Amino acid sequence: MKQILFSLLCVLVPLFAMAQAPDYSKAKDYSHWSIVGGVGANVFDGDVTQTVDADGIPNLANTNFAFGLGIEYAFSPIWGASLEYYNLPFSGNLSDGKWSFLANSYAFKTKAHTIDLNATINFTKFIFPQLVTKWHVNGSLGFGPTFYKYGTTMREFDNTTKKIVGFLTSAQYDAVSLTKVYDRNPTAMTIPLSISTEYNFTKSFALGAKFQWRMFNKDDFEGFNFIDEVNGINPKNALEANVSRKPWRGVTNDMAEVATIYLRYKINAVNKDHLRNISLKDYTANDDLIKLQGEVDGLKGKLNDVDGKVNNLVPRVEKLEKTLSNDGPDSDGDGVPDHRDLEPNTPPNTPVDFWGRTIKLLQAPQAGVDVDDMPAVFFDFDRTELDATALEAIKKVSAKMKADPSLMVEVRGFCDYMGNVPYNEALSQRRADKVKNQMIKEWGIDGNRIIANGKGRIIEPQTKFRPNRRCDFFFSK
């Protein structure tokens, strides 16, 4: 029993390891299945072959015709699993040294049928993974049931004439009340161990030779259970004396050796690579392909997510671009294009916000109003320098900002109508930045409280008018 359990472990562990191995075939679609058929011979190896009569003549086990069929699944170029059936007839003769004239007095014939599950290995690819060859050496280890039936015959001896007069059949044994053990259909467990070599002469076919060593967990394939029934009985005649004196019961279980020549057909090997045809080098190269494919699949998923988000963002971005754009008609000339202007009919030079809405100011510069009351910064034509008057206005605004820390101020720069639009927009922005930097550098006002915006030209009145070349201060909280 321990031998059987150990052998089962030897088969199941490799099968479990193969099942847990990475499925490289995902990277490439391989063929896996093959079928095998073979014919050959077997020799029984049991108690009958281990007994020598008194005259030194060995007992005989005959060589018998055997055949087998199998199907195999390859997990990789190295590992696989197979299910096999073998027809194994056994036969042999046994003589008795003490009754040498009864040579070959006992004969048996057994019909055995085995079904095995095997773990297979390609030793060539396992030992030489870089080798590319059509010759392969394979091995397998398995287990399975054996169904068998044996028959026995004994030659009858006439003690008076000292001659063999015939055979006792099973019916004659019944007549003398001997148990017909040989008529039963016993079963046994078999452990097959094999080694084979094969030549792959095409993509689909391989020719090979295989040798098996089989161990059975029974010791009665010669039918010796029948002999045991009468062992020890006081002999009534020469026949029973001959039977009772045979120490045929062995100390080890029966075994057999099987040699076959087989043909393997690799299913669908023409249409796609079969794992039995490729080298391990080519096979394991797919490992990198699998990793790369996994990374690509991961990137595809991320790209699909990004794609969805981008598709959702595109209309929003387009709407935002249109909103931020200053291109397009401006009917009321307030510097806000009509597509964004919420008050499209504001009077000329009315201070408006980003949306074209009129700004209600705490202070608003008006033409003709004293700069001491509504400070503004004025500039010479096409200039950004700050003169004494401008510095004084900045001082007053800064003092107001320091007196009320909650105040925010927008510095808006303007130009008169002379020059083109892009130039004046840049010039007005430089003027607003100049004032903002002066407030920060000279008076320590926090830059986060100051917004500098260049508003470009003031269209009306169309003159080189100094009041139009200015920066206004718009306060808010």
C-alpha positions in Angstrom: 0.0 0.0 0.0 2.9 2.4 0.8 4.3 1.7 -2.7 1.0 2.5 -4.3 0.5 5.8 -2.3 4.1 6.9 -3.1 3.6 6.1 -6.8 0.3 8.0 -6.9 2.1 11.0 -5.4 4.8 10.8 -8.1 2.0 11.1 -10.7 -0.3 13.6 -9.1 2.4 16.1 -8.0 3.7 16.7 -11.6 0.1 16.9 -12.9 -0.7 19.5 -10.2 2.5 21.4 -11.1 1.5 21.4 -14.8 -1.9 22.6 -13.9 -0.5 25.6 -12.0 2.1 26.5 -14.7 1.5 29.8 -16.6 -0.8 29.3 -19.6 1.7 30.5 -22.3 -0.7 29.3 -24.9 -2.8 32.4 -24.4 0.0 34.3 -26.3 -0.3 31.9 -29.2 -2.9 29.3 -30.1 -1.2 25.9 -30.1 -2.4 22.3 -30.8 -2.3 20.1 -27.7 -3.8 16.7 -28.4 -2.3 13.6 -29.9 -3.3 9.9 -30.2 -1.0 6.9 -30.0 -1.3 3.3 -31.1 1.3 0.6 -30.7 2.0 -3.1 -31.0 4.6 -5.3 -29.5 5.3 -8.0 -26.9 5.2 -8.6 -23.2 6.9 -11.0 -20.8 5.4 -11.9 -17.4 7.8 -11.4 -14.5 6.4 -13.3 -11.5 6.9 -16.3 -9.3 6.9 -18.7 -12.2 10.1 -17.0 -13.6 11.9 -17.0 -10.3 11.6 -20.8 -9.6 14.2 -23.3 -10.9 13.5 -27.0 -10.7 15.9 -29.6 -9.1 17.4 -30.4 -12.4 18.5 -26.8 -12.9 15.8 -26.2 -15.6 14.3 -22.7 -15.2 10.5 -22.4 -15.3 9.2 -20.5 -18.3 7.2 -17.4 -19.0 6.2 -17.1 -22.6 6.5 -14.0 -24.8 3.0 -12.8 -25.9 1.6 -10.3 -28.4 0.5 -7.0 -26.8 -1.1 -3.8 -28.1 -2.1 -0.4 -26.7 -3.9 2.8 -27.5 -3.6 6.2 -25.9 -4.5 9.9 -26.0 -2.3 12.6 -24.7 -2.7 16.3 -23.9 0.5 18.5 -23.9 0.5 21.3 -21.4 3.8 22.5 -22.7 6.7 21.2 -24.9 7.9 19.3 -21.8 4.9 18.3 -19.7 1.8 16.4 -20.6 -0.8 13.9 -19.4 -2.0 10.7 -21.1 -4.7 8.1 -20.8 -3.7 4.7 -22.1 -5.2 1.2 -22.6 -3.1 -2.0 -23.0 -4.1 -5.6 -23.7 -1.5 -7.8 -22.0 -1.9 -11.6 -22.2 0.4 -13.6 -19.9 1.3 -17.3 -20.1 3.9 -19.7 -18.7 4.8 -23.2 -17.6 6.0 -24.6 -14.3 7.9 -27.9 -13.7 8.5 -29.8 -10.5 12.1 -30.8 -9.7 11.1 -33.6 -7.4 9.0 -35.1 -10.2 11.2 -34.2 -13.1 9.3 -36.5 -15.5 6.4 -34.1 -14.9 8.3 -31.3 -16.7 6.0 -28.4 -17.5 3.3 -30.1 -15.5 1.6 -26.8 -14.6 0.6 -24.2 -17.1 -1.3 -20.9 -16.9 -2.7 -18.3 -19.3 -3.9 -14.9 -18.1 -5.7 -12.1 -20.0 -5.1 -8.7 -18.5 -6.5 -5.3 -19.5 -5.0 -2.1 -18.1 -6.2 1.6 -18.1 -3.6 4.1 -17.0 -3.4 7.8 -16.2 0.1 9.1 -16.8 2.2 12.2 -16.3 4.6 12.5 -19.3 7.8 14.4 -19.7 10.0 15.1 -22.8 13.5 14.6 -21.4 15.2 16.0 -24.5 13.5 19.4 -24.1 13.8 19.3 -20.4 17.6 18.7 -20.4 18.4 20.6 -23.6 15.9 23.5 -23.8 17.8 25.2 -26.7 18.1 22.1 -28.8 16.1 21.9 -32.0 15.7 18.2 -33.1 13.2 15.8 -34.5 14.4 13.0 -32.1 12.9 13.0 -28.6 13.3 10.9 -25.6 10.2 10.7 -23.4 9.2 9.2 -20.1 6.0 8.6 -18.1 4.8 7.5 -14.8 1.2 6.6 -14.0 -1.3 4.4 -12.2 -4.6 2.7 -13.0 -6.7 -0.5 -12.7 -6.0 -3.8 -14.2 -8.8 -6.3 -15.0 -7.6 -9.9 -15.5 -8.8 -13.5 -15.7 -6.5 -16.5 -15.5 -6.9 -20.2 -16.4 -4.7 -23.1 -15.2 -4.1 -26.7 -16.3 -2.3 -29.7 -14.7 -1.0 -32.8 -16.4 -2.3 -36.1 -14.9 0.3 -38.8 -14.1 -0.3 -42.5 -13.9 1.7 -43.7 -11.0 1.6 -47.4 -12.2 2.8 -46.8 -15.8 4.8 -43.7 -14.8 3.3 -41.9 -17.8 1.5 -38.6 -18.3 -2.0 -39.5 -19.4 -3.7 -36.2 -19.9 -4.7 -32.9 -18.5 -7.1 -32.0 -15.7 -9.6 -29.4 -16.8 -11.5 -27.0 -14.5 -14.5 -29.4 -14.6 -12.3 -32.2 -13.4 -11.0 -30.1 -10.6 -14.6 -29.4 -9.6 -15.2 -33.1 -9.5 -12.6 -33.5 -6.7 -14.1 -30.5 -4.9 -11.2 -28.1 -5.6 -12.2 -24.4 -5.6 -12.3 -22.7 -9.0 -10.5 -19.5 -8.1 -9.4 -19.2 -11.7 -13.0 -18.6 -12.8 -13.1 -15.3 -10.9 -12.5 -11.8 -12.5 -10.1 -10.2 -10.1 -8.7 -6.6 -10.3 -5.4 -5.1 -9.4 -3.7 -1.8 -9.3 -0.8 -1.2 -11.8 2.0 1.3 -11.7 3.6 1.7 -15.2 7.0 3.3 -15.7 8.1 3.9 -19.2 10.8 5.4 -21.4 10.5 5.9 -25.2 12.2 7.5 -28.1 10.4 8.8 -31.1 11.2 10.5 -34.4 8.9 13.3 -35.7 9.1 12.7 -39.4 6.2 15.1 -40.3 4.3 17.8 -38.4 1.5 15.3 -37.8 3.2 11.9 -37.4 5.9 10.5 -35.2 7.3 6.9 -35.0 8.6 5.6 -31.7 9.7 2.6 -29.6 8.6 2.3 -26.0 9.6 0.1 -23.1 7.4 -0.3 -20.0 8.0 -1.8 -16.6 4.8 -2.6 -14.8 4.3 -3.4 -11.2 1.0 -5.0 -9.9 -0.2 -5.1 -6.3 -1.3 -8.7 -6.7 0.7 -12.0 -6.6 -1.7 -14.3 -8.3 -1.5 -13.6 -12.1 -0.4 -17.3 -12.5 -3.5 -18.6 -10.7 -1.5 -19.6 -7.6 -4.5 -18.8 -5.4 -5.9 -22.0 -6.9 -2.9 -24.0 -5.9 -3.0 -22.6 -2.4 -6.4 -24.2 -1.9 -4.9 -27.7 -1.8 -1.5 -26.9 -0.4 -0.8 -29.0 2.8 -3.4 -31.7 2.1 -2.1 -35.3 2.6 -1.6 -36.5 -1.0 -4.0 -39.2 -2.2 -2.1 -39.7 -5.4 0.9 -38.5 -7.4 -1.0 -35.6 -8.8 -2.0 -34.2 -5.4 1.5 -34.9 -4.0 2.9 -32.9 -6.9 0.5 -30.1 -6.3 0.9 -29.9 -2.5 4.7 -29.8 -2.6 5.1 -26.7 -4.8 6.4 -23.7 -2.9 5.1 -21.3 -5.6 3.9 -18.5 -3.4 6.4 -15.6 -3.9 7.4 -12.8 -1.6 6.9 -10.0 -4.1 4.0 -8.8 -6.3 3.9 -9.7 -9.9 5.4 -7.6 -12.6 5.6 -7.4 -16.4 7.8 -5.9 -19.1 6.3 -4.5 -22.3 8.0 -3.4 -25.5 6.0 -1.8 -28.3 6.5 0.1 -31.5 4.0 3.0 -31.8 2.7 5.6 -34.2 1.7 9.0 -32.9 -0.8 11.3 -34.7 -0.7 15.0 -33.6 -4.2 16.4 -34.0 -4.4 19.6 -36.1 -0.6 20.0 -36.2 -0.8 21.1 -39.9 -3.0 24.2 -39.2 -1.2 25.5 -36.2 2.0 24.7 -34.2 1.7 21.6 -32.0 3.5 21.8 -28.7 5.3 18.5 -29.4 6.9 20.1 -32.5 8.3 23.4 -31.2 11.4 23.9 -29.1 11.3 25.2 -25.5 13.2 28.2 -26.6 10.4 29.2 -29.0 7.8 28.4 -26.5 9.2 30.4 -23.6 9.8 33.3 -25.8 6.1 33.8 -25.6 6.5 34.7 -22.0 7.7 38.2 -23.0 4.8 38.4 -25.4 2.4 37.6 -22.6 3.8 40.3 -20.4 3.8 42.7 -23.2 0.2 41.7 -24.2 -0.8 42.2 -20.6 0.7 45.7 -20.5 -0.9 46.5 -23.8 -4.3 45.3 -22.6 -3.8 47.4 -19.4 -3.0 50.4 -21.5 -5.9 49.8 -23.7 -8.2 49.8 -20.7 -6.7 53.1 -19.5 -6.9 54.6 -22.9 -10.5 53.6 -23.2 -11.2 55.4 -19.8 -9.3 58.5 -21.0 -11.1 58.3 -24.3 -14.4 58.4 -22.6 -13.4 61.3 -20.4 -12.0 63.2 -23.4 -15.2 62.7 -25.3 -17.1 64.1 -22.4 -14.7 67.0 -22.1 -14.5 68.0 -25.8 -17.9 69.8 -25.9 -17.2 71.5 -22.6 -13.7 72.6 -23.8 -15.2 73.9 -27.0 -17.8 75.9 -25.1 -15.1 77.2 -22.8 -12.9 78.2 -25.7 -15.7 80.1 -27.2 -16.5 81.8 -23.9 -12.9 82.9 -23.4 -12.4 84.0 -27.0 -12.5 87.8 -27.6 -12.9 87.2 -31.3 -16.2 88.1 -32.9 -18.5 91.2 -33.2 -18.8 93.6 -30.3 -21.9 95.7 -31.1 -21.7 98.1 -28.1 -17.9 98.4 -28.2 -17.4 97.6 -24.5 -14.6 95.1 -25.2 -16.8 92.1 -24.6 -17.8 90.1 -27.8 -21.5 89.6 -28.4 -21.4 85.8 -27.8 -20.4 86.5 -24.2 -22.0 89.9 -23.6 -24.9 89.7 -21.1 -25.7 93.4 -21.6 -25.2 94.0 -25.3 -26.3 97.7 -25.3 -24.2 99.4 -22.6 -23.2 103.0 -23.3 -19.7 103.8 -24.6 -16.9 103.7 -22.0 -19.1 102.0 -19.4 -17.0 99.8 -17.1 -18.1 96.2 -17.6 -17.0 92.9 -16.2 -16.0 89.7 -18.2 -19.6 89.1 -19.1 -20.3 92.6 -20.3 -22.3 93.6 -17.2 -22.1 97.1 -15.8 -19.8 97.3 -12.7 -21.2 99.3 -9.8 -18.1 101.0 -8.3 -17.4 102.4 -4.9 -15.5 105.1 -6.9 -15.6 105.6 -10.7 -13.5 108.1 -12.6 -15.5 110.5 -14.7 -14.2 113.1 -17.2 -13.8 116.5 -15.5 -13.8 115.1 -12.0 -10.8 116.1 -9.8 -8.2 113.3 -9.7 -7.8 113.9 -5.9 -11.4 112.6 -5.5 -11.2 109.8 -8.1 -7.5 109.0 -8.6 -6.3 107.7 -11.9 -2.9 107.3 -13.5 -2.2 109.0 -16.9 0.5 108.3 -19.4 2.2 110.1 -22.3 1.6 108.9 -25.8 2.9 105.4 -26.4 4.6 105.4 -23.0 4.4 103.4 -19.7 6.5 105.6 -17.4 5.0 106.9 -14.2 5.4 110.6 -13.6 5.0 112.4 -10.2 1.2 112.8 -10.7 0.9 109.1 -11.4 2.9 108.2 -8.3 0.7 110.4 -6.2 -2.4 108.7 -7.4 -0.9 105.3 -6.7 0.0 106.5 -3.2 -3.6 107.4 -2.5 -5.0 104.2 -3.8 -2.5 102.2 -1.8 -3.4 104.1 1.3 -7.1 103.3 0.7 -6.1 99.6 0.3 -4.1 99.6 3.6 -7.0 101.3 5.4 -9.4 98.6 4.4 -7.8 95.2 4.1 -11.0 93.7 2.6 -10.8 95.8 -0.5 -9.8 94.3 -3.8 -8.8 96.5 -6.8 -8.8 95.9 -10.5 -6.3 98.1 -12.4 -7.6 98.6 -15.9 -5.2 100.0 -18.5 -6.4 101.9 -21.6 -5.0 103.5 -24.7 -6.4 106.2 -27.1 -7.7 105.1 -30.5 -4.4 105.5 -32.4 -2.6 102.3 -33.5 -3.9 98.8 -34.2 -5.8 96.6 -31.8 -3.1 94.0 -30.9 -0.5 96.7 -30.2 -2.9 98.7 -28.0 -4.0 95.6 -26.1 -0.4 94.8 -25.3 0.4 98.5 -24.4 -2.7 98.8 -22.1 -1.6 95.6 -20.3 1.9 96.8 -19.8 0.5 100.0 -18.2 -1.7 98.1 -15.8 1.2 95.8 -14.9 3.4 98.9 -14.2 0.9 100.3 -11.8 0.3 96.9 -10.0 4.1 96.4 -9.6 4.5 99.9 -8.1 1.8 99.2 -5.5 3.4 95.9 -4.6 7.0 97.1 -4.6 6.7 100.6 -3.1 3.6 100.3 -0.8 3.7 96.6 0.1 0.2 95.8 -1.1 -0.5 92.0 -1.5 -0.4 91.1 -5.2 -3.3 88.7 -4.7 -5.5 91.8 -4.0 -4.7 93.4 -7.3 -5.8 92.4 -10.8 -4.2 94.0 -13.8 -6.2 94.0 -17.0 -5.3 95.7 -20.3 -8.5 96.8 -22.1 -6.9 98.2 -25.2 -8.3 101.3 -27.0 -10.9 103.7 -26.0 -12.7 104.4 -29.3 -14.6 107.6 -28.3 -13.6 110.4 -28.6 -11.3 109.8 -31.5 -8.4 112.0 -30.5 -4.9 111.8 -29.0 -6.5 112.5 -25.6 -4.4 112.1 -22.5 -7.3 111.1 -20.3 -7.8 108.1 -22.6 -4.2 106.9 -22.0 -4.8 105.9 -18.4 -5.3 103.3 -15.7 -8.4 103.3 -13.6 -9.0 101.7 -10.2 -12.1 99.6 -9.6 -12.6 98.7 -6.0 -14.7 95.8 -4.7 -15.1 93.6 -1.7 
